[in-house]
């Protein structure tokens, strides 16, 4: 298992680095925990947060080949391997945005 830290391994100039709500749902659901299976094999579960802007902080993702990636891109993200983290990032890169926007 490996881990990556916000501010060291990935950054956001505005302070926010989060998954889009579309990573865990197909629609415009309100706050709550949702799960979505993606065509690339990742199944992502996360809690949608809404405060003018909609985002996902904490998440758990599983892939049948790569294993898991989970955590919070504004803190620490854990992965079963570097390969799992790289594949997840390639297909589900978090959004960087500024908290001042909300």
DSSP file (Angstrom, degrees, kcal/mol; ACC not computed):
  #  RESIDUE AA STRUCTURE BP1 BP2  ACC     N-H-->O    O-->H-N    N-H-->O    O-->H-N    TCO  KAPPA ALPHA  PHI   PSI    X-CA   Y-CA   Z-CA
    1    1 A X              0   0    0      0, 0.0     2,-0.3     0, 0.0    79,-0.2   0.000 360.0 360.0 360.0 144.6    0.0    0.0    0.0
    2    2 A X  E     -A   79   0A   0     77,-2.6    77,-2.2    79,-0.1     2,-0.3  -0.826 360.0-152.6-124.9 166.1    1.1    3.5   -0.7
    3    3 A X  E     -A   78   0A   0     -2,-0.3     2,-0.4    75,-0.2    75,-0.2  -0.993   1.0-156.8-141.4 152.7   -0.1    7.0    0.3
    4    4 A X  E     -A   77   0A   0     73,-2.6    73,-2.5    -2,-0.3     2,-0.4  -0.969  13.8-142.9-127.2 141.1    0.0   10.4   -1.3
    5    5 A X  E >>> -A   76   0A   0     -2,-0.4     4,-2.9    71,-0.2     3,-1.5  -0.865  18.6-115.8-111.3 138.7   -0.3   13.7    0.6
    6    6 A X  B 345S+g   10   0B   0     69,-3.1     5,-0.2    -2,-0.4    68,-0.1  -0.459 104.7  24.4 -63.1 136.9   -2.0   17.0   -0.4
    7    7 A X  T 345S+     0   0    0      3,-3.2    -1,-0.2    -2,-0.1     4,-0.1   0.168 127.4  49.5  90.5 -18.3    0.6   19.7   -0.8
    8    8 A X  T <45S+     0   0    0     -3,-1.5    -2,-0.2     2,-0.3     3,-0.1   0.739 123.0  19.8-113.4 -53.2    3.4   17.3   -1.4
    9    9 A X  T  <5S+     0   0    0     -4,-2.9     2,-0.3     1,-0.3    -3,-0.2   0.683 136.3   9.7 -96.8 -22.0    2.3   14.8   -4.1
   10   10 A X  B   <S-g    6   0B   0     -5,-1.0    -3,-3.2    63,-0.1    -2,-0.3  -0.975  70.2-169.6-154.9 152.7   -0.5   16.9   -5.6
   11   11 A X        -     0   0    0     -2,-0.3     2,-0.3    -5,-0.2     3,-0.1  -0.896  17.1-154.7-141.7 165.0   -1.7   20.6   -5.1
   12   12 A X    >   -     0   0    0     -2,-0.3     3,-1.1     1,-0.1     5,-0.1  -0.951  15.1-147.7-142.2 124.6   -4.4   23.1   -5.8
   13   13 A X  T 3  S+     0   0    0     -2,-0.3    -1,-0.1     1,-0.3    85,-0.1   0.839 102.1  47.6 -59.6 -33.6   -3.6   26.8   -6.0
   14   14 A X  T 3  S-     0   0    0      2,-0.3    85,-1.5    83,-0.1    86,-0.3   0.526 115.6-112.5 -88.2  -5.5   -7.1   27.6   -4.6
   15   15 A X  E <  S+H   98   0C   0     -3,-1.1     2,-0.5     1,-0.2    83,-0.2   0.178  85.1 100.8  98.4 -18.1   -7.0   25.1   -1.8
   16   16 A X  E     +H   97   0C   0     81,-2.0    81,-1.9     2,-0.0     2,-0.3  -0.876  34.2 165.6-107.1 133.5   -9.6   22.7   -3.1
   17   17 A X  E     +H   96   0C   0     -2,-0.5     2,-0.3    79,-0.2    79,-0.2  -0.833  26.6 145.0-143.4 100.9   -8.8   19.5   -4.9
   18   18 A X  E     -H   95   0C   0     77,-2.2    77,-3.7    -2,-0.3     2,-0.3  -0.868  49.5-100.3-138.4 162.7  -11.9   17.3   -5.1
   19   19 A X  B     -B   56   0A   0     37,-2.2    37,-2.1    -2,-0.3     2,-0.1  -0.610  43.7-109.8 -81.3 147.6  -13.7   14.8   -7.3
   20   20 A X    >   -     0   0    0     -2,-0.3     3,-2.0    35,-0.2     4,-0.3  -0.465  24.3-118.5 -71.8 149.9  -16.6   16.0   -9.3
   21   21 A X  G >> S+     0   0    0     33,-0.4     3,-1.8     1,-0.3     4,-1.0   0.792 111.8  70.9 -60.9 -26.7  -20.0   14.7   -8.2
   22   22 A X  G 34 S+     0   0    0      1,-0.3    -1,-0.3     2,-0.2    33,-0.0   0.659  83.6  71.0 -65.0 -14.5  -20.4   13.0  -11.6
   23   23 A X  G <4 S+     0   0    0     -3,-2.0    21,-0.3     1,-0.2    -1,-0.3   0.729 111.7  27.6 -72.2 -20.6  -17.7   10.6  -10.4
   24   24 A X  T <4 S+     0   0    0     -3,-1.8     2,-0.3    -4,-0.3    -2,-0.2   0.455 127.5  28.0-119.5  -3.6  -20.2    9.0   -8.0
   25   25 A X     <  -     0   0    0     -4,-1.0    -1,-0.2     9,-0.1    11,-0.1  -0.990  56.8-139.5-154.7 158.8  -23.6    9.7   -9.7
   26   26 A X  S    S+     0   0    0     -2,-0.3     2,-0.1    -3,-0.1    -4,-0.1   0.603  85.4  36.4 -94.0 -14.2  -25.2   10.2  -13.1
   27   27 A X  S    S-     0   0    0     -6,-0.1     2,-0.3     0, 0.0    -2,-0.1  -0.288  99.3 -77.6-121.9-156.9  -27.5   13.0  -12.1
   28   28 A X        +     0   0    0     -2,-0.1    -6,-0.0    -6,-0.0    -7,-0.0  -0.390  60.7 169.1-106.0  52.1  -27.9   16.0   -9.9
   29   29 A X        -     0   0    0     -2,-0.3     3,-0.1     1,-0.1     2,-0.0  -0.218  31.2-119.1 -63.7 155.1  -28.5   14.2   -6.6
   30   30 A X        -     0   0    0      1,-0.2    18,-0.2    24,-0.0    -1,-0.1  -0.168  57.5 -44.1 -83.2-176.1  -28.4   16.2   -3.4
   31   31 A X  S    S+     0   0    0     16,-0.1     2,-0.3    19,-0.1    -1,-0.2  -0.169  92.0  93.3 -52.3 139.8  -26.0   15.6   -0.5
   32   32 A X  E    S-C   48   0A   0     16,-0.9    16,-3.0    -3,-0.1     2,-0.5  -0.888  77.1 -66.6 156.2 176.3  -25.6   11.9    0.3
   33   33 A X  E     +C   47   0A   0     -2,-0.3     2,-0.3    14,-0.3    14,-0.2  -0.823  52.9 173.4 -98.5 130.4  -23.4    8.9   -0.4
   34   34 A X  E     -C   46   0A   0     12,-2.5    12,-2.2    -2,-0.5     2,-0.4  -0.903  20.4-148.9-134.7 160.0  -23.5    7.5   -3.9
   35   35 A X  E     -C   45   0A   0     -2,-0.3     2,-0.4    10,-0.2    10,-0.2  -0.995  12.5-176.1-132.4 138.0  -21.8    4.8   -5.9
   36   36 A X  E     -C   44   0A   0      8,-2.5     8,-2.7    -2,-0.4     2,-0.5  -0.997  17.1-145.3-137.2 133.3  -21.1    4.7   -9.6
   37   37 A X  E     -C   43   0A   0     -2,-0.4     2,-0.3     6,-0.2     6,-0.2  -0.832  22.3-153.1 -93.6 131.4  -19.5    2.1  -11.9
   38   38 A X    >   -     0   0    0      4,-2.9     3,-1.9    -2,-0.5   -15,-0.0  -0.724  24.6-117.9-106.2 154.7  -17.4    3.5  -14.7
   39   39 A X  T 3  S+     0   0    0      1,-0.3    -1,-0.1    -2,-0.3    -2,-0.0   0.732 111.7  64.7 -61.7 -23.5  -16.6    1.9  -18.1
   40   40 A X  T 3  S-     0   0    0      2,-0.1    -1,-0.3    51,-0.1     3,-0.1   0.428 122.7-101.5 -82.1   2.5  -12.8    1.9  -17.2
   41   41 A X  S <  S+     0   0    0     -3,-1.9    23,-0.5     1,-0.3     2,-0.3   0.186  81.3 128.1 101.7 -16.3  -13.5   -0.6  -14.4
   42   42 A X        -     0   0    0     21,-0.1    -4,-2.9    -5,-0.1     2,-0.5  -0.561  41.0-162.0 -76.8 135.2  -13.4    1.8  -11.4
   43   43 A X  E     -CD  37  62A   0     19,-2.4    19,-2.1    -2,-0.3     2,-0.5  -0.984  15.6-165.8-113.7 118.5  -16.4    1.7   -9.0
   44   44 A X  E     -CD  36  61A   0     -8,-2.7    -8,-2.5    -2,-0.5     2,-0.4  -0.911  11.9-173.7-116.2 130.0  -16.3    4.9   -7.0
   45   45 A X  E     +CD  35  60A   0     15,-3.1    15,-2.6    -2,-0.5     2,-0.3  -0.970  21.8 146.1-117.8 134.2  -18.3    5.6   -3.8
   46   46 A X  E     -CD  34  59A   0    -12,-2.2   -12,-2.5    -2,-0.4     2,-0.6  -0.993  46.8-104.5-162.2 163.9  -18.3    9.1   -2.2
   47   47 A X  E     -C   33   0A   0     11,-1.3    10,-0.7    -2,-0.3     2,-0.4  -0.839  32.6-136.9 -97.5 123.5  -20.3   11.6   -0.3
   48   48 A X  E     -CD  32  56A   0    -16,-3.0   -16,-0.9    -2,-0.6     2,-0.4  -0.631  18.9-165.3 -78.9 132.9  -21.6   14.6   -2.2
   49   49 A X  E     - D   0  55A   0      6,-3.2     6,-2.4    -2,-0.4     2,-0.4  -0.942   2.6-166.2-117.2 141.0  -21.2   17.9   -0.5
   50   50 A X  E     + D   0  54A   0     -2,-0.4     4,-0.2     4,-0.2   -19,-0.1  -0.987  29.4 144.8-135.7 127.3  -23.0   21.0   -1.6
   51   51 A X  S    S-     0   0    0      2,-2.5     2,-1.8    -2,-0.4     3,-0.1  -0.512  95.7 -55.4-153.3  76.1  -22.4   24.7   -0.7
   52   52 A X  S    S+     0   0    0     -2,-0.0     2,-0.3     0, 0.0    50,-0.0  -0.346 139.4  59.1  73.6 -50.9  -23.2   26.6   -3.9
   53   53 A X  S    S-     0   0    0     -2,-1.8    -2,-2.5    49,-0.0     2,-0.4  -0.732  84.2-138.0 -98.7 152.8  -20.6   24.3   -5.6
   54   54 A X  E     + D   0  50A   0     -2,-0.3   -33,-0.4    -4,-0.2     2,-0.3  -0.954  36.1 144.7-117.4 131.2  -21.0   20.5   -5.6
   55   55 A X  E     - D   0  49A   0     -6,-2.4    -6,-3.2    -2,-0.4     2,-0.4  -0.938  42.1-121.9-154.9 173.5  -18.1   18.2   -4.9
   56   56 A X  E     +BD  19  48A   0    -37,-2.1   -37,-2.2    -2,-0.3    -8,-0.2  -0.989  25.2 168.7-126.8 120.6  -16.8   14.9   -3.3
   57   57 A X  E     +     0   0A   0    -10,-0.7    16,-0.5    -2,-0.4     2,-0.3   0.882  66.7  42.6 -89.6 -75.8  -14.1   14.9   -0.7
   58   58 A X  E    S+E   72   0A   0    -11,-0.2   -11,-1.3    14,-0.2     2,-0.3  -0.532  73.5 160.1 -78.7 135.7  -13.9   11.5    0.8
   59   59 A X  E     -ED  71  46A   0     12,-2.1    12,-2.4    -2,-0.3     2,-0.4  -0.975  32.0-150.9-150.6 161.2  -14.2    8.5   -1.5
   60   60 A X  E     -ED  70  45A   0    -15,-2.6   -15,-3.1    -2,-0.3     2,-0.4  -0.993  19.6-175.3-134.0 129.3  -13.4    4.8   -2.0
   61   61 A X  E     -ED  69  44A   0      8,-2.7     8,-2.0    -2,-0.4     2,-0.4  -0.980   3.5-169.9-129.1 140.1  -12.7    3.4   -5.4
   62   62 A X  E     -ED  68  43A   0    -19,-2.1   -19,-2.4    -2,-0.4     2,-0.4  -0.985   5.0-174.2-131.1 140.7  -12.1   -0.2   -6.4
   63   63 A X  E  >  -E   67   0A   0      4,-3.2     4,-2.2    -2,-0.4   -21,-0.1  -0.999  27.3-134.5-131.2 134.6  -10.9   -1.7   -9.7
   64   64 A X  T  4 S+     0   0    0    -23,-0.5    -1,-0.1    -2,-0.4     4,-0.1   0.734 105.9  29.2 -63.8 -21.9  -10.8   -5.5  -10.3
   65   65 A X  T  4 S+     0   0    0      2,-0.1    -1,-0.2   -24,-0.0    19,-0.1   0.828 127.8  37.0-101.1 -45.1   -7.3   -5.3  -11.8
   66   66 A X  T  4 S-     0   0    0      1,-0.3     2,-0.5    18,-0.1    18,-0.2   0.689  94.3-141.1 -87.5 -20.3   -5.7   -2.3  -10.0
   67   67 A X  E  <  -E   63   0A   0     -4,-2.2    -4,-3.2    17,-0.1     2,-0.3  -0.826  44.6 -20.8  98.6-131.3   -7.1   -2.7   -6.5
   68   68 A X  E     -E   62   0A   0     -2,-0.5    12,-2.5    -6,-0.2    13,-0.4  -0.837  34.6-175.3-126.1 157.3   -8.2    0.3   -4.5
   69   69 A X  E     +EF  61  79A   0     -8,-2.0    -8,-2.7    -2,-0.3     2,-0.3  -0.962  27.0 155.7-140.3 132.0   -7.7    4.1   -4.2
   70   70 A X  E     +EF  60  78A   0      8,-2.7     8,-3.3    -2,-0.3     2,-0.4  -0.985  19.1  66.1-154.1 161.6   -9.4    5.9   -1.3
   71   71 A X  E    S-EF  59  77A   0    -12,-2.4   -12,-2.1    -2,-0.3     2,-0.3  -0.977  77.8 -55.1 133.9-142.1   -9.1    9.0    0.9
   72   72 A X  E >   -E   58   0A   0      4,-2.1     3,-2.4    -2,-0.4   -66,-0.2  -0.961  28.7-143.7-147.6 119.8   -9.5   12.7    0.4
   73   73 A X  T 3  S+     0   0    0    -16,-0.5     4,-0.1    -2,-0.3   -55,-0.1   0.574 102.7  60.1 -66.9  -7.1   -7.4   14.7   -2.2
   74   74 A X  T 3  S+     0   0    0      2,-0.1    -1,-0.3   -68,-0.1   -56,-0.1   0.323 126.3   7.5 -97.7   6.7   -7.3   17.6    0.3
   75   75 A X  S <  S-     0   0    0     -3,-2.4   -69,-3.1   -71,-0.1     2,-0.4   0.118 122.8 -17.6-143.0 -96.6   -5.5   15.4    2.9
   76   76 A X  E     -A    5   0A   0    -71,-0.2    -4,-2.1   -73,-0.0     2,-0.4  -0.982  45.7-163.1-131.0 138.9   -4.2   11.8    2.2
   77   77 A X  E     -AF   4  71A   0    -73,-2.5   -73,-2.6    -2,-0.4     2,-0.3  -0.987  10.3-158.6-121.3 130.4   -5.0    9.3   -0.5
   78   78 A X  E     -AF   3  70A   0     -8,-3.3    -8,-2.7    -2,-0.4     2,-0.3  -0.789  11.3-179.1-105.7 149.0   -4.2    5.7   -0.1
   79   79 A X  E     -AF   2  69A   0    -77,-2.2   -77,-2.6    -2,-0.3   -10,-0.2  -0.988  38.9-123.7-146.1 154.1   -3.8    3.2   -3.0
   80   80 A X  S    S-     0   0    0    -12,-2.5     2,-0.3    -2,-0.3   -11,-0.1   0.755  94.5 -13.3 -68.8 -23.0   -3.0   -0.5   -3.3
   81   81 A X     >  -     0   0    0    -13,-0.4     4,-2.2     1,-0.1    -1,-0.2  -0.979  68.4-100.6-165.5 167.6   -0.1    0.5   -5.6
   82   82 A X  H  > S+     0   0    0     -2,-0.3     4,-2.8     1,-0.2     5,-0.2   0.882 123.0  55.5 -61.2 -38.5    1.6    3.3   -7.6
   83   83 A X  H  > S+     0   0    0      2,-0.2     4,-2.3     1,-0.2    -1,-0.2   0.900 106.8  49.1 -62.8 -41.4    0.0    1.7  -10.7
   84   84 A X  H  > S+     0   0    0    -18,-0.2     4,-2.5     2,-0.2    -2,-0.2   0.934 112.8  47.3 -63.4 -46.3   -3.5    1.9   -9.1
   85   85 A X  H  X S+     0   0    0     -4,-2.2     4,-2.8     1,-0.2     5,-0.2   0.930 113.0  48.6 -61.2 -46.0   -3.0    5.5   -8.2
   86   86 A X  H  X S+     0   0    0     -4,-2.8     4,-2.3     1,-0.2    -1,-0.2   0.902 112.6  47.7 -62.5 -42.4   -1.7    6.5  -11.6
   87   87 A X  H  X S+     0   0    0     -4,-2.3     4,-1.7    -5,-0.2    -1,-0.2   0.921 113.6  47.5 -66.2 -43.4   -4.5    4.7  -13.4
   88   88 A X  H  X S+     0   0    0     -4,-2.5     4,-2.7     1,-0.2     3,-0.2   0.946 113.1  48.1 -61.6 -48.2   -7.1    6.3  -11.2
   89   89 A X  H  X S+     0   0    0     -4,-2.8     4,-0.6     1,-0.2    -2,-0.2   0.894 109.3  54.3 -60.0 -41.1   -5.6    9.8  -11.6
   90   90 A X  H  < S+     0   0    0     -4,-2.3    -1,-0.2    -5,-0.2     3,-0.2   0.871 121.5  29.0 -61.0 -37.5   -5.4    9.3  -15.4
   91   91 A X  H  < S+     0   0    0     -4,-1.7    -2,-0.2    -3,-0.2    -1,-0.2   0.656 134.7  26.8 -99.7 -18.3   -9.1    8.5  -15.6
   92   92 A X  H  < S+     0   0    0     -4,-2.7    -2,-0.2    -5,-0.2    -1,-0.2  -0.225  74.1 176.6-141.5  45.7  -10.6   10.4  -12.7
   93   93 A X     <  -     0   0    0     -4,-0.6    -4,-0.1    -3,-0.2   -75,-0.1  -0.287  34.0-114.9 -57.1 132.5   -8.3   13.4  -12.0
   94   94 A X        -     0   0    0    -75,-0.1     2,-0.4     1,-0.1   -75,-0.3  -0.258  27.6-109.5 -68.1 158.4   -9.6   15.6   -9.2
   95   95 A X  E     -H   18   0C   0    -77,-3.7   -77,-2.2   -83,-0.0     2,-0.5  -0.733  21.9-145.2 -90.4 134.3  -10.7   19.1   -9.9
   96   96 A X  E     +H   17   0C   0     -2,-0.4     2,-0.3   -79,-0.2   -79,-0.2  -0.868  34.6 152.1 -96.3 128.8   -8.7   22.0   -8.6
   97   97 A X  E     -H   16   0C   0    -81,-1.9   -81,-2.0    -2,-0.5     2,-0.5  -0.936  43.2-101.9-151.1 172.7  -10.8   25.0   -7.6
   98   98 A X  E >   -H   15   0C   0     -2,-0.3     3,-2.1   -83,-0.2     4,-0.2  -0.857  12.8-146.6-107.0 126.8  -10.7   28.0   -5.2
   99   99 A X  G >  S+     0   0    0    -85,-1.5     3,-1.8    -2,-0.5    -1,-0.1   0.778  98.3  70.6 -59.9 -26.0  -12.7   28.0   -2.0
  100  100 A X  G 3  S+     0   0    0      1,-0.3    -1,-0.3   -86,-0.3   -86,-0.0   0.670  82.8  73.1 -65.6 -14.9  -13.2   31.8   -2.5
  101  101 A X  G <         0   0    0     -3,-2.1    -1,-0.3     1,-0.2    -2,-0.2   0.640 360.0 360.0 -74.6 -13.7  -15.5   30.9   -5.4
  102  102 A X    <         0   0    0     -3,-1.8    -1,-0.2    -4,-0.2    -2,-0.2   0.456 360.0 360.0-109.8 360.0  -18.3   29.8   -3.0
